[in-house]
Protein backbone atom coordinates (compact mmCIF):
# COMPACT_ATOMS: atom_id res chain seq x y z
CA UNK A 1 0.00 0.00 0.00
CA UNK A 2 1.32 3.41 -1.00
CA UNK A 3 2.15 5.68 1.94
CA UNK A 4 0.54 9.06 1.45
CA UNK A 5 1.67 12.07 3.41
CA UNK A 6 -0.46 15.16 4.02
CA UNK A 7 0.76 16.84 0.83
CA UNK A 8 -0.07 13.78 -1.29
CA UNK A 9 -3.54 13.75 0.28
CA UNK A 10 -3.96 17.47 -0.44
CA UNK A 11 -2.92 16.96 -4.08
CA UNK A 12 -5.44 14.14 -4.41
CA UNK A 13 -8.19 16.34 -2.94
CA UNK A 14 -7.33 19.11 -5.41
CA UNK A 15 -7.48 16.70 -8.34
CA UNK A 16 -10.75 15.19 -7.14
CA UNK A 17 -12.24 18.67 -6.94
CA UNK A 18 -11.03 19.64 -10.43
CA UNK A 19 -8.64 17.42 -12.38
CA UNK A 20 -8.28 20.05 -15.11
CA UNK A 21 -6.57 22.63 -12.94
CA UNK A 22 -2.95 23.29 -13.71
CA UNK A 23 -0.02 21.95 -11.72
CA UNK A 24 0.74 25.58 -10.84
CA UNK A 25 -2.74 25.99 -9.32
CA UNK A 26 -2.41 22.73 -7.37
CA UNK A 27 1.08 23.72 -6.17
CA UNK A 28 -0.20 27.00 -4.76
CA UNK A 29 -3.01 25.19 -2.93
CA UNK A 30 -0.71 22.60 -1.31
CA UNK A 31 2.18 24.94 -0.54
CA UNK A 32 4.83 23.52 -2.87
CA UNK A 33 6.54 24.80 -5.98
CA UNK A 34 5.53 23.50 -9.39
CA UNK A 35 8.30 20.93 -9.93
CA UNK A 36 7.85 18.90 -6.73
CA UNK A 37 4.08 19.03 -7.18
CA UNK A 38 4.42 17.73 -10.74
CA UNK A 39 6.78 14.97 -9.55
CA UNK A 40 4.35 13.92 -6.81
CA UNK A 41 1.44 13.77 -9.26
CA UNK A 42 3.51 11.63 -11.65
CA UNK A 43 4.51 9.31 -8.75
CA UNK A 44 0.85 8.97 -7.72
CA UNK A 45 -0.01 8.05 -11.32
CA UNK A 46 2.96 5.69 -11.72
CA UNK A 47 2.19 3.81 -8.49
CA UNK A 48 -1.49 3.48 -9.37
CA UNK A 49 -2.86 5.69 -6.59
CA UNK A 50 -4.27 7.84 -9.39
CA UNK A 51 -5.80 5.26 -11.69
CA UNK A 52 -7.38 7.50 -14.33
CA UNK A 53 -8.97 10.86 -14.98
CA UNK A 54 -12.65 11.08 -15.85
CA UNK A 55 -15.36 13.60 -16.59
CA UNK A 56 -18.48 14.01 -14.48
CA UNK A 57 -21.47 14.87 -16.66
CA UNK A 58 -24.77 16.52 -15.87
CA UNK A 59 -27.02 13.55 -16.65
CA UNK A 60 -30.10 15.71 -17.20
CA UNK A 61 -28.34 17.75 -19.86
CA UNK A 62 -27.42 14.62 -21.81
CA UNK A 63 -30.85 13.04 -21.53
CA UNK A 64 -30.06 10.52 -18.80
CA UNK A 65 -31.78 12.13 -15.83
CA UNK A 66 -33.37 9.03 -14.30
CA UNK A 67 -30.91 7.16 -12.08
CA UNK A 68 -31.60 3.69 -10.75
CA UNK A 69 -29.83 1.40 -8.31
CA UNK A 70 -30.59 -2.09 -9.52
CA UNK A 71 -30.00 -5.07 -7.22
CA UNK A 72 -29.46 -8.27 -9.18
CA UNK A 73 -29.56 -11.82 -7.85
CA UNK A 74 -28.23 -14.65 -10.00
CA UNK A 75 -29.69 -18.15 -10.17
CA UNK A 76 -26.42 -19.87 -9.38
CA UNK A 77 -22.96 -18.82 -8.26
CA UNK A 78 -20.85 -20.74 -10.71
CA UNK A 79 -17.75 -18.90 -11.89
CA UNK A 80 -18.69 -19.08 -15.57
CA UNK A 81 -22.14 -17.58 -14.82
CA UNK A 82 -20.64 -14.77 -12.76
CA UNK A 83 -18.09 -13.96 -15.45
CA UNK A 84 -20.72 -14.23 -18.20
CA UNK A 85 -23.06 -11.87 -16.36
CA UNK A 86 -20.27 -9.35 -15.75
CA UNK A 87 -19.15 -9.43 -19.38
CA UNK A 88 -22.68 -8.84 -20.65
CA UNK A 89 -23.73 -6.19 -18.13
CA UNK A 90 -20.67 -3.95 -18.54
CA UNK A 91 -21.42 -3.85 -22.26
CA UNK A 92 -24.81 -2.25 -21.66
CA UNK A 93 -24.59 1.53 -22.24
CA UNK A 94 -27.15 2.29 -19.52
CA UNK A 95 -24.99 0.64 -16.84
CA UNK A 96 -22.56 3.22 -15.45
CA UNK A 97 -21.21 1.08 -12.63
CA UNK A 98 -21.38 -2.58 -11.62
CA UNK A 99 -20.42 -3.87 -8.18
CA UNK A 100 -20.20 -7.51 -7.11
CA UNK A 101 -21.52 -7.36 -3.54
CA UNK A 102 -22.09 -9.55 -0.51
CA UNK A 103 -25.48 -9.65 1.18
CA UNK A 104 -29.01 -10.18 -0.07
CA UNK A 105 -28.07 -9.63 -3.73
CA UNK A 106 -25.14 -10.55 -5.93
CA UNK A 107 -24.66 -7.32 -7.89
CA UNK A 108 -25.51 -3.67 -7.52
CA UNK A 109 -25.81 -1.75 -10.77
CA UNK A 110 -25.95 2.01 -11.17
CA UNK A 111 -28.02 2.77 -14.24
CA UNK A 112 -28.91 6.06 -15.91
CA UNK A 113 -31.59 6.46 -18.56
CA UNK A 114 -33.79 9.26 -19.89
CA UNK A 115 -37.06 8.27 -18.22
CA UNK A 116 -39.16 5.44 -16.78
CA UNK A 117 -40.20 4.26 -20.25
CA UNK A 118 -36.57 3.79 -21.30
CA UNK A 119 -35.83 1.98 -18.02
CA UNK A 120 -38.75 -0.37 -18.56
CA UNK A 121 -37.50 -1.14 -22.08
CA UNK A 122 -33.95 -1.66 -20.77
CA UNK A 123 -35.18 -3.94 -17.98
CA UNK A 124 -37.46 -6.07 -20.18
CA UNK A 125 -35.33 -6.29 -23.30
CA UNK A 126 -31.72 -6.04 -22.20
CA UNK A 127 -31.07 -6.72 -18.52
CA UNK A 128 -33.49 -9.57 -17.87
CA UNK A 129 -32.53 -11.11 -21.21
CA UNK A 130 -29.33 -12.23 -19.47
CA UNK A 131 -30.18 -15.87 -18.70
CA UNK A 132 -28.37 -16.19 -15.34
CA UNK A 133 -30.54 -13.54 -13.61
CA UNK A 134 -33.04 -14.84 -11.05
CA UNK A 135 -34.29 -11.56 -9.56
CA UNK A 136 -34.02 -7.80 -10.08
CA UNK A 137 -34.99 -5.13 -7.55
CA UNK A 138 -34.92 -1.46 -8.58
CA UNK A 139 -34.54 1.63 -6.39
CA UNK A 140 -35.08 4.99 -8.09
CA UNK A 141 -33.01 8.02 -7.13
CA UNK A 142 -35.15 10.95 -6.00
CA UNK A 143 -32.23 13.33 -5.46
CA UNK A 144 -28.50 13.19 -5.00
CA UNK A 145 -26.99 14.48 -1.76
CA UNK A 146 -23.43 15.67 -2.35
CA UNK A 147 -20.74 16.17 0.31
CA UNK A 148 -19.48 19.70 0.98
Secondary structure, 3 states (H helix, E strand, C coil): CCCCCHHHHHHHHHHHHCCCCCHHHHHHHHCCCHHHHHHHHHHHHHCCCCCCCCCCCCHHHHCCCEEEEEEEEECCCCHHHHHHHHHHHCCCCCEEEEEECCCCCCEEEEEEECCHHHHHHHHHHHHCCCCCEEEEEEEECCCCCCCC
